[in-house]
Amino acid sequence: MTDSIEVTALGQTGYRIRFGCHVVMIDPYLSNSVESLVGPSARRLHRPPLEPSAATDVDLVLITHAHLDHCDPETLKPLFKSSPRARFVAPTVCHPILQSLGIPHTRIQTSPNSWGEVLPGLELNSVPSCHPTVRVTPAGDFECVGYGLRFEGLLLYHAGDTGASEKVIKAVQALGRPDWAFLPVNESNYFRSRADIVGNMSPREAFQFADEIGASEVVPTHWDLFPDNCVPREEIELVYRLKRRRHRLKFIPIGSTARLHPVPND
């Protein structure tokens, strides 16, 4: 049963996740649109591991917020054509972007605020993200979200882009204890802010956040795509080793695929 969850890292916070026979994509960024907008500082360190036009089996696309490296028209337009049954779940601030690509409104849904079955055997919920604050849209939903996905009694939490805050921690705790927490570790600091980069948690913050929400295993995200917004793997591993944590650490580098297995209780 547990071998039926398979994850391929796409870069930034992007993942292709297969839950049994269902394929879910989260924040796919499979183009060079950020570099085209920002310049060489946003040049990809890794080529896209997948062409959007080759993604023909996607059932669900989850978008966490409207930033270009998470809600990318150059990825989503060919993707919605190549996967004709895919539905797109996103905060309402993203809906005009999706509609401008020609995606029918019948295939666009607002990020849910309670658990519900989105595919047979797969449940979805969303929680606020703090990026850089928790913001509410005029429609009453959150501008930036993370997602909880439940499958075969297991919980995967994908944080999107977020800093640590009490509101986010309590919302994630209400989902349950995640078997896996996909957490960003590209810290916010003065120099990144000066370069107009909205950072997230540092590795130290992310690991403490993981312990507070009771995660069994952490998958670092947002650490290996753009030169000015990276964190060396060695730094993440060192911070993890310096203080014993209650969770395990699992890397899924861009382009690689891993099967998720529940972490046994110690």
LOBAKOL-78024 format. One record per residue (C-alpha): residue number from 1; residue in one letter; chain; x, y, z. Coordinates in pm, whole numbers, plus 32768, in hexadecimal, padded with zeros to 4 digits. Layout:
N
{atom NUM, "A", "A", {X, Y, Z}} ...
END
This chain:
266
{atom 1, "M", "A", {8000, 8000, 8000}} {atom 2, "T", "A", {8107, 8100, 8063}} {atom 3, "D", "A", {81CA, 80C8, 7F1F}} {atom 4, "S", "A", {80A5, 816A, 7E6D}} {atom 5, "I", "A", {811A, 82CC, 7ECB}} {atom 6, "E", "A", {822B, 8337, 7DDC}} {atom 7, "V", "A", {82C0, 8496, 7DCB}} {atom 8, "T", "A", {8389, 853D, 7CB6}} {atom 9, "A", "A", {842B, 868D, 7D06}} {atom 10, "L", "A", {83F4, 8797, 7BFC}} {atom 11, "G", "A", {84B2, 88B7, 7CA3}} {atom 12, "Q", "A", {845B, 89CE, 7D99}} {atom 13, "T", "A", {8323, 8945, 7E47}} {atom 14, "G", "A", {82B3, 8885, 7D14}} {atom 15, "Y", "A", {8267, 8710, 7D28}} {atom 16, "R", "A", {81BB, 8603, 7C64}} {atom 17, "I", "A", {811E, 8512, 7D5D}} {atom 18, "R", "A", {807A, 83CB, 7D03}} {atom 19, "F", "A", {7F80, 8352, 7E03}} {atom 20, "G", "A", {7F2B, 81F6, 7D86}} {atom 21, "C", "A", {7E94, 8230, 7C2E}} {atom 22, "H", "A", {7E66, 83A8, 7C65}} {atom 23, "V", "A", {7F66, 84AB, 7BF3}} {atom 24, "V", "A", {7F77, 85F9, 7CA7}} {atom 25, "M", "A", {805B, 871A, 7C4E}} {atom 26, "I", "A", {80A8, 882B, 7D48}} {atom 27, "D", "A", {8138, 897C, 7CD9}} {atom 28, "P", "A", {81D3, 88FD, 7B94}} {atom 29, "Y", "A", {82D6, 89F0, 7B0C}} {atom 30, "L", "A", {835B, 8956, 79CB}} {atom 31, "S", "A", {83CC, 8A82, 78FE}} {atom 32, "N", "A", {84C3, 8BA3, 7906}} {atom 33, "S", "A", {83BE, 8CB2, 7938}} {atom 34, "V", "A", {8457, 8D39, 7A7B}} {atom 35, "E", "A", {85A8, 8D6A, 79D2}} {atom 36, "S", "A", {84F9, 8E1A, 78B1}} {atom 37, "L", "A", {845C, 8F0A, 79AA}} {atom 38, "V", "A", {8576, 8F38, 7AA7}} {atom 39, "G", "A", {86B6, 8EED, 79E9}} {atom 40, "P", "A", {87E5, 8E0A, 7A19}} {atom 41, "S", "A", {87C6, 8E04, 7B96}} {atom 42, "A", "A", {8692, 8D2A, 7B63}} {atom 43, "R", "A", {8731, 8C3D, 7A69}} {atom 44, "R", "A", {86DD, 8AD4, 7AB6}} {atom 45, "L", "A", {87F5, 89FF, 7B44}} {atom 46, "H", "A", {8744, 88CA, 7ABC}} {atom 47, "R", "A", {8683, 8899, 797C}} {atom 48, "P", "A", {8510, 8850, 79A4}} {atom 49, "P", "A", {84F7, 86DA, 79E5}} {atom 50, "L", "A", {83B3, 86C4, 7922}} {atom 51, "E", "A", {8314, 8775, 77FA}} {atom 52, "P", "A", {81B3, 87EE, 7852}} {atom 53, "S", "A", {8136, 876E, 7703}} {atom 54, "A", "A", {81B0, 8611, 7764}} {atom 55, "A", "A", {80E5, 860E, 78A6}} {atom 56, "T", "A", {7FB7, 8556, 7820}} {atom 57, "D", "A", {7F41, 84A0, 7959}} {atom 58, "V", "A", {7F09, 85B7, 7A59}} {atom 59, "D", "A", {7DC1, 85AA, 7B18}} {atom 60, "L", "A", {7DEE, 86D3, 7C01}} {atom 61, "V", "A", {7ECA, 880A, 7C06}} {atom 62, "L", "A", {7EEE, 88BC, 7D54}} {atom 63, "I", "A", {7F6E, 8A22, 7D58}} {atom 64, "T", "A", {7FD7, 8AC3, 7E9F}} {atom 65, "H", "A", {7FE9, 8C32, 7E37}} {atom 66, "A", "A", {800B, 8D21, 7D13}} {atom 67, "H", "A", {8187, 8D50, 7D03}} {atom 68, "L", "A", {8211, 8CF8, 7BAD}} {atom 69, "D", "A", {82E6, 8BD3, 7C20}} {atom 70, "H", "A", {81AD, 8B33, 7CB5}} {atom 71, "C", "A", {809A, 8BA1, 7BC5}} {atom 72, "D", "A", {8150, 8BA6, 7A78}} {atom 73, "P", "A", {8084, 8BE7, 793C}} {atom 74, "E", "A", {8196, 8B53, 785F}} {atom 75, "T", "A", {816F, 8A0C, 791B}} {atom 76, "L", "A", {7FFA, 8A09, 7960}} {atom 77, "K", "A", {7F7F, 8A5D, 7801}} {atom 78, "P", "A", {801B, 892F, 7753}} {atom 79, "L", "A", {7FD4, 885A, 7886}} {atom 80, "F", "A", {7E5E, 8893, 7885}} {atom 81, "K", "A", {7E57, 882E, 7716}} {atom 82, "S", "A", {7F31, 86FA, 773C}} {atom 83, "S", "A", {7E6C, 867D, 786B}} {atom 84, "P", "A", {7D02, 86BD, 7803}} {atom 85, "R", "A", {7C6B, 8626, 793F}} {atom 86, "A", "A", {7D42, 86F3, 7A2E}} {atom 87, "R", "A", {7C94, 87DF, 7B20}} {atom 88, "F", "A", {7D46, 8911, 7BAE}} {atom 89, "V", "A", {7D24, 8967, 7D1F}} {atom 90, "A", "A", {7DA5, 8ABB, 7D89}} {atom 91, "P", "A", {7D5C, 8BED, 7E61}} {atom 92, "T", "A", {7C69, 8CDC, 7DB7}} {atom 93, "V", "A", {7D81, 8DD7, 7D70}} {atom 94, "C", "A", {7E09, 8CD8, 7C78}} {atom 95, "H", "A", {7CBF, 8C9E, 7BC3}} {atom 96, "P", "A", {7CE1, 8DC6, 7ACF}} {atom 97, "I", "A", {7E38, 8D42, 7A68}} {atom 98, "L", "A", {7DA9, 8BE7, 7A27}} {atom 99, "Q", "A", {7C7C, 8C70, 796B}} {atom 100, "S", "A", {7D5F, 8D49, 7891}} {atom 101, "L", "A", {7E08, 8C09, 7819}} {atom 102, "G", "A", {7CBF, 8B83, 7795}} {atom 103, "I", "A", {7C86, 8A8C, 78AF}} {atom 104, "P", "A", {7B0B, 8A5F, 78CC}} {atom 105, "H", "A", {7A71, 8AD2, 7A13}} {atom 106, "T", "A", {79E6, 8972, 7A3D}} {atom 107, "R", "A", {7B4C, 88F7, 7A6F}} {atom 108, "I", "A", {7BAC, 8A03, 7B6E}} {atom 109, "Q", "A", {7B62, 89DD, 7CE1}} {atom 110, "T", "A", {7BAF, 8AB0, 7E13}} {atom 111, "S", "A", {7C9A, 8A1C, 7F15}} {atom 112, "P", "A", {7BB5, 896C, 8010}} {atom 113, "N", "A", {7B95, 89CF, 817D}} {atom 114, "S", "A", {7B29, 8877, 81F6}} {atom 115, "W", "A", {7B74, 870D, 81A2}} {atom 116, "G", "A", {7ACD, 867F, 806F}} {atom 117, "E", "A", {7B0A, 8565, 7F79}} {atom 118, "V", "A", {7B97, 85EF, 7E33}} {atom 119, "L", "A", {7BEA, 84A1, 7D92}} {atom 120, "P", "A", {7B7F, 8343, 7DFF}} {atom 121, "G", "A", {7C38, 82FB, 7F43}} {atom 122, "L", "A", {7CEF, 844B, 7F44}} {atom 123, "E", "A", {7C81, 8565, 802A}} {atom 124, "L", "A", {7CF2, 86D0, 8016}} {atom 125, "N", "A", {7CF3, 87F8, 8103}} {atom 126, "S", "A", {7DB1, 8942, 810A}} {atom 127, "V", "A", {7E45, 8A1C, 821A}} {atom 128, "P", "A", {7ECC, 8B81, 8217}} {atom 129, "S", "A", {8035, 8BCD, 81C6}} {atom 130, "C", "A", {80F8, 8CF6, 824B}} {atom 131, "H", "A", {819D, 8D8E, 8117}} {atom 132, "P", "A", {8212, 8E7C, 819E}} {atom 133, "T", "A", {80D2, 8EA7, 826A}} {atom 134, "V", "A", {7F84, 8DF0, 8274}} {atom 135, "R", "A", {7EA1, 8EB1, 8189}} {atom 136, "V", "A", {7D2F, 8E84, 8139}} {atom 137, "T", "A", {7C9A, 8ED1, 7FE4}} {atom 138, "P", "A", {7B5E, 8FA0, 7FAE}} {atom 139, "A", "A", {7AB1, 8E54, 7F67}} {atom 140, "G", "A", {7B06, 8DE4, 80C9}} {atom 141, "D", "A", {7C08, 8CD8, 807F}} {atom 142, "F", "A", {7D7F, 8CE3, 80BC}} {atom 143, "E", "A", {7E69, 8D75, 7FB5}} {atom 144, "C", "A", {7F79, 8C75, 7FFD}} {atom 145, "V", "A", {7F32, 8B13, 8070}} {atom 146, "G", "A", {7FC9, 89C4, 80BD}} {atom 147, "Y", "A", {7F17, 887A, 807E}} {atom 148, "G", "A", {7ECF, 8743, 8146}} {atom 149, "L", "A", {7E98, 8602, 8082}} {atom 150, "R", "A", {7E16, 84C3, 8128}} {atom 151, "F", "A", {7E3C, 8374, 807D}} {atom 152, "E", "A", {7E25, 8216, 810E}} {atom 153, "G", "A", {7E24, 82A4, 826F}} {atom 154, "L", "A", {7F62, 836F, 8234}} {atom 155, "L", "A", {7F88, 84EA, 8235}} {atom 156, "L", "A", {806C, 85B5, 8155}} {atom 157, "Y", "A", {8088, 872A, 819C}} {atom 158, "H", "A", {8116, 880D, 808F}} {atom 159, "A", "A", {8153, 8968, 811F}} {atom 160, "G", "A", {8182, 8A28, 7FDC}} {atom 161, "D", "A", {8242, 8B63, 8036}} {atom 162, "T", "A", {8223, 8BBD, 81A5}} {atom 163, "G", "A", {82D1, 8C4B, 82D1}} {atom 164, "A", "A", {828E, 8BC9, 842D}} {atom 165, "S", "A", {816A, 8C68, 84E3}} {atom 166, "E", "A", {807F, 8BFD, 85F7}} {atom 167, "K", "A", {7F53, 8C0E, 850E}} {atom 168, "V", "A", {7FF5, 8B27, 8411}} {atom 169, "I", "A", {8071, 8A34, 851B}} {atom 170, "K", "A", {7F18, 8A16, 85BB}} {atom 171, "A", "A", {7E70, 89E8, 8467}} {atom 172, "V", "A", {7F61, 88D0, 8408}} {atom 173, "Q", "A", {7F3C, 882B, 855D}} {atom 174, "A", "A", {7DC5, 8823, 851D}} {atom 175, "L", "A", {7E03, 8751, 83E5}} {atom 176, "G", "A", {7EA2, 863E, 84B6}} {atom 177, "R", "A", {8008, 85C3, 84DE}} {atom 178, "P", "A", {80AB, 85C2, 8384}} {atom 179, "D", "A", {8164, 848C, 8319}} {atom 180, "W", "A", {8221, 8571, 822A}} {atom 181, "A", "A", {824C, 86E9, 8236}} {atom 182, "F", "A", {82D2, 8797, 80FF}} {atom 183, "L", "A", {8364, 88D7, 8190}} {atom 184, "P", "A", {841E, 89FC, 80EC}} {atom 185, "V", "A", {8577, 8A47, 8178}} {atom 186, "N", "A", {85E6, 8B74, 80A7}} {atom 187, "E", "A", {8600, 8C67, 81C8}} {atom 188, "S", "A", {858D, 8DCF, 81C4}} {atom 189, "N", "A", {86A3, 8EC8, 8209}} {atom 190, "Y", "A", {8706, 9030, 81C3}} {atom 191, "F", "A", {87CB, 8FE6, 8088}} {atom 192, "R", "A", {86B9, 8F15, 7FEB}} {atom 193, "S", "A", {85B6, 901C, 8045}} {atom 194, "R", "A", {8694, 9125, 7FA6}} {atom 195, "A", "A", {8698, 9053, 7E69}} {atom 196, "D", "A", {851A, 903D, 7E74}} {atom 197, "I", "A", {851F, 8ECE, 7ED6}} {atom 198, "V", "A", {8411, 8E66, 7FCB}} {atom 199, "G", "A", {84B7, 8D58, 809B}} {atom 200, "N", "A", {841E, 8C58, 8181}} {atom 201, "M", "A", {8497, 8B94, 82AF}} {atom 202, "S", "A", {8605, 8B4F, 82F3}} {atom 203, "P", "A", {8662, 89E0, 831A}} {atom 204, "R", "A", {866E, 8A13, 8494}} {atom 205, "E", "A", {850F, 8AA9, 8493}} {atom 206, "A", "A", {8488, 899D, 83AC}} {atom 207, "F", "A", {8507, 8884, 848B}} {atom 208, "Q", "A", {8472, 8923, 85C2}} {atom 209, "F", "A", {832D, 895F, 8504}} {atom 210, "A", "A", {832C, 87EE, 84A2}} {atom 211, "D", "A", {834F, 877F, 860A}} {atom 212, "E", "A", {8235, 8865, 8679}} {atom 213, "I", "A", {8144, 87D5, 8577}} {atom 214, "G", "A", {81B3, 8673, 85CB}} {atom 215, "A", "A", {823A, 861B, 8472}} {atom 216, "S", "A", {82E1, 84C8, 8450}} {atom 217, "E", "A", {83BB, 8524, 8326}} {atom 218, "V", "A", {8420, 8670, 8285}} {atom 219, "V", "A", {8462, 86A4, 8114}} {atom 220, "P", "A", {8518, 87F1, 80E1}} {atom 221, "T", "A", {8492, 88C4, 7FC3}} {atom 222, "H", "A", {84F7, 8A07, 7F15}} {atom 223, "W", "A", {866B, 89C7, 7F40}} {atom 224, "D", "A", {870F, 8965, 7DF5}} {atom 225, "L", "A", {868B, 8A1D, 7CC1}} {atom 226, "F", "A", {86F0, 8B8E, 7CB0}} {atom 227, "P", "A", {8855, 8C07, 7CFF}} {atom 228, "D", "A", {87E7, 8D2A, 7DDD}} {atom 229, "N", "A", {86DC, 8C65, 7E92}} {atom 230, "C", "A", {878E, 8B21, 7EEA}} {atom 231, "V", "A", {87FF, 8A74, 8027}} {atom 232, "P", "A", {891E, 8979, 8011}} {atom 233, "R", "A", {88B7, 8818, 8064}} {atom 234, "E", "A", {89E3, 8804, 814D}} {atom 235, "E", "A", {895D, 8928, 8219}} {atom 236, "I", "A", {8806, 8889, 823B}} {atom 237, "E", "A", {88A0, 873F, 82A7}} {atom 238, "L", "A", {898C, 87E7, 839E}} {atom 239, "V", "A", {8875, 88AB, 8447}} {atom 240, "Y", "A", {87AB, 876A, 845E}} {atom 241, "R", "A", {88CA, 86A7, 84FB}} {atom 242, "L", "A", {8928, 87B1, 85FA}} {atom 243, "K", "A", {87EA, 877E, 86C2}} {atom 244, "R", "A", {8732, 8636, 86DB}} {atom 245, "R", "A", {85D8, 8659, 8646}} {atom 246, "R", "A", {84A1, 8588, 866D}} {atom 247, "H", "A", {847C, 8562, 84F5}} {atom 248, "R", "A", {854A, 84CE, 83DD}} {atom 249, "L", "A", {85DC, 8592, 82B9}} {atom 250, "K", "A", {85A8, 8529, 814E}} {atom 251, "F", "A", {8637, 85D4, 801A}} {atom 252, "I", "A", {8594, 85B2, 7EC5}} {atom 253, "P", "A", {8678, 8671, 7DD3}} {atom 254, "I", "A", {85EC, 870B, 7C95}} {atom 255, "G", "A", {859E, 8605, 7B90}} {atom 256, "S", "A", {85B3, 84DF, 7C7F}} {atom 257, "T", "A", {8496, 83FF, 7CEA}} {atom 258, "A", "A", {8460, 8369, 7E43}} {atom 259, "R", "A", {8361, 8283, 7EDE}} {atom 260, "L", "A", {82D7, 82F3, 802B}} {atom 261, "H", "A", {82CC, 81FD, 814B}} {atom 262, "P", "A", {8236, 8243, 82A3}} {atom 263, "V", "A", {833E, 827F, 83AC}} {atom 264, "P", "A", {8321, 8178, 84BE}} {atom 265, "N", "A", {82EF, 81F4, 8620}} {atom 266, "D", "A", {8430, 81EE, 86E8}} 
END
